[in-house]
Amino acid sequence: MKKAVFLVATQYDNLGDLIINKCLIDELTKHVELHVDSHNTSEEFVKYFELNDKVKFLKKSHGFSFKNASILKYLASNKIKFSYLFKSPGPIGFTEPSGIKDRVRGFVFDQIFKTTHNRGCKAYVIGSEVSLKNEIEIKEYQNLSKYFHQHMVRSKSNVEFLNSIGVDNANYIPDLCFLLYDKAAKKNNRTKVGISFRDLQDAKLDERIVQSVNKYVNYYLKKGKKVVFFYQVNRDYDYTKRLFLTYKGIAGVSFIEKCLNFEDIITYSDFESVISNRLHVLLLGFIHNSLTVPLINDNASTNKIKGIYSSIGSSTEPVTMLSDDQLDISDRDLNRLLEETKLINEEQSQLCKLKISEIFN
């Protein structure tokens, strides 16, 4: 079996990032001997990677990491070779170097991809979203892109963007969260709905969220559903808790104080509906066959949601604010929407697996 290395570089306080990293690692181990570079990675993340006994860790197997000075062992030896190089999925962006550390870091990563490329190693971007804000960032990515065999990004609009800047080896793969679909618990007759939001420091959007949440809470309480406020990224605690406090003491409304972790994903199986402006809150609801209500604005953190919903073929349209009749319309169409969600989940899950298997064929 050929060998591959996986560079873990992500946000370690984010359940969504844990999920897409673990899902990709687990799927890759079906096809290749995978050595995970977990240097400076959260112990919580490593704990879940270790649940797969096929995973090998680069420091233990080869005595070096790509992420510290021990990389010199790799750079100095032509005997250490990998057939494939993968990096953590998720957003990719560039910022202009602000100091010597940024410049050194950029140089080191350039050398990693250049050296592995020159040794015949095929590097892949999988399940990412490439966000470039200006000509400097575009040029940086164009320079780096020549070392990648494929750029497999999670929205079709992102493929079009990469093509427009001369990155021709870009293609679509669904968000890797869909790989969880087969394991997601599916329940009938659900009694709860879920609310979770990130704070984008936008006063106009904040007011829209407050109004939308008010409509959502009142609508589902009248239907006899329990309303649950929760969060799965630590920094979302304050904002979501503040939204909840408006309804504290009202029967049927609760707040989960503990940040959801990997074992808590089953929480979503209780939700008939989920409203959020965070991508992986929505997608975790989606793969549990919940009705999802995406709220977005022009911020890149939420605008990507629109591209992903369009790419998977969902008829659910992300909105900037919940209208008075939107929930009524969705409720009347609930059976069709849930059947559509089920079919999309099956299709996107299989497409993820197919796209990854094609790397090795």
C-alpha positions in Angstrom: 0.0 0.0 0.0 1.3 3.5 -0.9 2.1 6.0 1.8 0.6 9.4 2.4 1.1 12.2 4.9 -1.7 14.4 6.3 -0.9 17.8 7.7 -3.2 18.9 10.5 -3.6 22.6 10.5 -7.1 23.8 11.6 -9.1 25.5 14.4 -9.1 23.4 17.5 -12.1 24.9 19.3 -14.5 24.0 16.5 -16.5 20.8 16.4 -17.1 21.3 12.6 -13.3 21.3 12.0 -12.8 18.2 14.1 -15.6 16.4 12.1 -14.2 17.2 8.6 -10.7 16.4 9.6 -11.6 13.1 11.1 -14.0 12.2 8.3 -11.3 12.8 5.7 -8.6 10.9 7.7 -10.9 7.9 8.2 -11.9 7.8 4.5 -8.3 8.1 3.3 -7.2 5.2 5.5 -9.4 2.9 3.4 -7.1 3.5 0.4 -3.6 4.4 1.7 -1.2 4.0 4.6 -1.8 7.4 6.3 0.8 9.2 8.5 -0.8 12.1 10.3 1.4 15.0 11.3 -0.2 15.9 14.6 2.5 18.2 16.0 0.9 21.0 18.0 -2.5 19.6 17.4 -5.2 19.6 20.1 -5.1 16.5 22.3 -8.9 16.4 21.9 -8.5 16.1 18.1 -5.7 13.4 18.4 -7.9 11.4 20.8 -10.5 11.0 18.1 -8.0 10.4 15.3 -6.6 7.5 17.4 -10.0 5.8 17.4 -9.1 4.6 13.9 -6.4 2.0 14.4 -5.2 2.4 10.8 -3.9 5.9 11.5 -0.2 6.2 12.0 1.4 9.3 13.4 4.3 10.9 11.5 6.5 11.8 14.5 6.3 8.2 15.8 6.7 6.5 12.4 9.4 8.8 10.9 10.8 10.9 13.7 10.0 14.3 12.3 7.2 16.8 11.7 6.6 19.2 8.8 5.7 21.8 11.4 8.9 22.3 13.4 12.7 22.2 12.9 12.7 18.4 12.7 11.5 18.9 9.1 15.3 19.2 8.3 15.4 15.4 8.6 13.0 15.1 5.7 14.6 17.9 3.6 18.0 16.4 4.0 17.0 12.8 3.1 16.0 11.5 -0.3 15.0 8.2 1.2 11.8 9.5 2.9 9.1 9.5 0.3 5.4 9.8 0.3 3.1 9.2 -2.7 0.5 11.7 -1.5 0.3 14.8 0.6 -3.0 16.0 2.1 -3.8 19.0 4.3 -6.6 19.8 6.7 -9.9 20.7 4.9 -11.7 23.9 5.6 -11.2 27.6 4.7 -8.0 28.6 2.9 -7.0 32.2 2.9 -3.8 34.3 2.7 -2.8 37.5 4.4 0.1 39.7 3.5 3.1 38.8 5.8 3.1 41.2 8.8 6.5 40.2 10.2 9.5 37.9 10.1 7.6 35.0 11.6 5.0 35.1 8.9 7.6 35.3 6.2 9.6 32.3 7.6 6.4 30.3 8.0 5.4 31.1 4.3 8.9 30.1 3.2 8.8 26.8 5.1 5.5 25.8 3.7 6.6 26.7 0.2 9.6 24.5 0.7 7.4 21.6 2.0 5.2 21.6 -1.1 8.1 22.3 -3.5 10.2 19.5 -2.1 7.4 16.9 -1.9 6.3 17.8 -5.4 9.9 17.4 -6.7 10.0 14.0 -5.1 7.0 12.8 -7.1 4.5 13.3 -4.2 1.0 14.4 -5.3 -0.5 17.1 -3.1 -4.2 17.6 -2.7 -6.5 20.2 -1.3 -9.7 18.4 -0.3 -13.0 19.8 1.1 -11.7 23.3 1.4 -13.1 26.7 0.5 -10.5 29.1 -1.1 -11.2 32.7 -0.1 -8.9 35.3 -1.6 -9.6 39.0 -0.9 -7.1 40.9 -3.1 -4.5 40.6 -5.9 -1.7 39.9 -3.4 -3.6 36.9 -2.0 -4.5 35.7 -5.5 -0.9 35.8 -6.5 0.2 33.9 -3.4 -2.3 31.1 -4.1 -1.4 31.0 -7.8 2.2 30.5 -6.8 1.3 27.7 -4.3 -1.2 26.0 -6.6 1.4 24.8 -9.0 2.5 22.2 -6.4 -1.0 20.7 -6.0 -2.3 17.9 -8.2 -5.9 18.8 -7.5 -7.9 21.4 -5.7 -11.1 19.6 -4.6 -13.3 22.4 -3.1 -16.7 22.2 -1.5 -18.7 24.5 -3.7 -19.2 24.7 -7.4 -18.9 28.5 -7.2 -15.5 28.1 -5.7 -14.5 25.9 -8.6 -15.5 28.7 -11.0 -13.6 31.2 -9.0 -10.4 29.1 -9.1 -10.8 28.5 -12.8 -11.2 32.3 -13.3 -7.7 33.0 -11.7 -6.0 30.3 -13.8 -6.3 27.3 -11.4 -7.6 24.7 -13.9 -7.2 21.6 -11.8 -10.1 22.5 -9.5 -13.1 20.3 -9.1 -16.1 19.9 -6.8 -16.3 17.6 -3.8 -19.2 17.9 -1.2 -18.3 19.2 2.3 -16.7 16.2 4.1 -19.4 16.4 6.9 -21.6 14.4 4.5 -19.3 11.4 5.2 -21.0 11.2 8.6 -24.4 10.6 7.0 -24.3 6.8 7.2 -23.6 7.0 11.0 -26.1 9.8 11.8 -29.0 8.7 13.9 -32.4 9.1 12.2 -35.5 9.6 14.4 -39.1 10.1 13.6 -41.6 12.3 15.6 -39.0 14.7 16.8 -39.9 17.0 19.7 -37.3 19.7 19.6 -35.8 22.4 17.5 -32.3 23.9 17.8 -30.8 27.4 17.7 -27.1 28.2 17.5 -25.3 31.4 16.2 -21.9 33.0 15.9 -21.4 36.7 16.5 -20.2 38.4 13.4 -19.9 41.8 15.1 -22.4 43.2 12.7 -25.1 45.4 14.4 -27.5 45.2 11.3 -27.2 41.4 11.1 -27.5 41.1 14.9 -30.9 42.8 14.8 -32.0 40.5 12.0 -30.9 37.5 14.0 -32.8 38.7 17.1 -36.0 39.2 15.1 -35.6 35.9 13.3 -35.0 34.0 16.5 -38.1 35.6 18.1 -40.2 34.4 15.2 -38.7 31.0 15.3 -39.1 30.5 19.0 -42.7 31.7 19.1 -43.6 29.6 16.0 -42.3 26.3 17.4 -43.5 26.8 21.0 -47.0 27.2 19.5 -46.5 23.9 17.8 -45.6 22.3 21.1 -41.9 21.8 20.3 -39.2 22.3 22.9 -36.7 25.0 21.8 -33.0 24.3 22.6 -30.2 26.9 22.4 -26.8 25.3 22.0 -23.3 25.9 20.7 -20.5 23.7 19.3 -17.7 26.3 19.1 -16.5 27.7 22.4 -16.4 31.3 21.2 -20.2 31.1 20.3 -21.1 30.7 24.0 -21.6 34.3 24.9 -23.7 35.3 21.8 -25.9 32.2 21.9 -26.4 32.5 25.6 -27.4 36.2 25.2 -30.0 35.2 22.6 -31.4 32.6 25.0 -31.7 35.0 28.0 -34.6 36.7 26.3 -36.6 33.5 26.8 -35.1 32.3 30.1 -37.9 31.0 32.3 -40.3 30.4 29.5 -41.6 26.8 29.6 -40.1 24.6 26.8 -37.0 26.8 26.2 -33.6 25.6 27.4 -29.9 26.3 27.0 -27.2 23.6 26.9 -24.3 25.1 28.9 -21.7 22.5 27.7 -20.1 23.0 24.3 -21.1 20.0 22.1 -18.3 17.6 21.4 -18.0 14.6 19.1 -20.0 12.3 21.3 -22.8 14.9 21.4 -23.5 14.9 17.7 -26.5 12.7 18.4 -28.1 15.8 19.9 -29.1 16.7 16.4 -31.2 13.6 16.0 -33.8 15.2 18.3 -34.2 18.3 16.2 -37.0 18.7 13.7 -35.5 22.0 12.6 -32.2 23.9 13.1 -31.6 27.7 12.6 -28.1 29.0 12.4 -25.5 31.2 10.6 -22.7 28.6 11.2 -22.1 26.2 8.3 -21.5 23.0 10.2 -24.3 23.5 12.6 -26.6 23.6 9.6 -24.9 20.6 7.9 -25.0 18.5 11.0 -28.7 19.3 11.1 -28.9 18.5 7.4 -27.3 15.0 7.7 -29.7 14.2 10.5 -32.6 14.9 8.1 -33.6 18.1 10.0 -35.2 21.1 8.3 -32.5 23.7 8.2 -32.9 27.5 8.2 -29.7 29.2 7.1 -29.3 32.9 7.9 -26.5 34.7 6.0 -25.1 38.2 5.2 -22.2 39.4 3.0 -19.6 38.2 5.5 -17.4 35.5 4.0 -18.0 33.3 7.1 -21.7 33.0 6.2 -21.9 33.8 2.5 -20.1 30.5 1.8 -23.3 28.8 3.1 -25.2 30.0 0.0 -22.6 28.4 -2.3 -22.7 25.1 -0.6 -26.6 24.9 -0.4 -26.6 25.7 -4.2 -23.9 23.0 -4.9 -25.8 20.2 -3.2 -29.0 21.1 -5.0 -31.1 22.1 -2.0 -34.3 24.1 -2.6 -33.7 25.7 0.8 -32.7 29.3 0.1 -30.4 31.0 2.7 -31.9 34.3 3.8 -30.8 37.4 5.6 -33.9 37.4 7.9 -36.7 35.0 8.6 -40.0 36.2 7.0 -43.3 36.0 8.8 -44.6 33.2 6.6 -41.4 31.3 5.8 -41.8 28.7 8.6 -45.5 28.2 7.7 -44.6 27.5 4.1 -41.8 25.2 5.1 -44.0 23.4 7.5 -46.7 22.8 4.9 -44.0 21.4 2.6 -42.2 19.5 5.4 -42.6 16.0 4.0 -41.2 17.0 0.6 -38.4 18.9 2.1 -37.3 16.0 4.3 -37.5 13.6 1.4 -35.4 16.0 -0.6 -32.9 16.2 2.3 -32.7 12.5 2.5 -31.9 12.1 -1.2 -29.3 14.9 -1.2 -27.6 13.3 1.8 -27.4 9.9 0.1 -26.1 11.5 -3.1 -23.5 13.8 -1.5 -22.2 11.1 0.8 -21.6 8.7 -2.1 -20.1 11.5 -4.2 -17.6 12.2 -1.4 -16.5 8.6 -1.2 -16.3 8.3 -5.0 -14.2 11.5 -5.4 -11.7 10.4 -2.7 -11.5 6.8 -4.2 -10.7 8.3 -7.6 -7.5 9.8 -6.3 -6.1 6.3 -5.9 -7.4 4.7 -9.1 
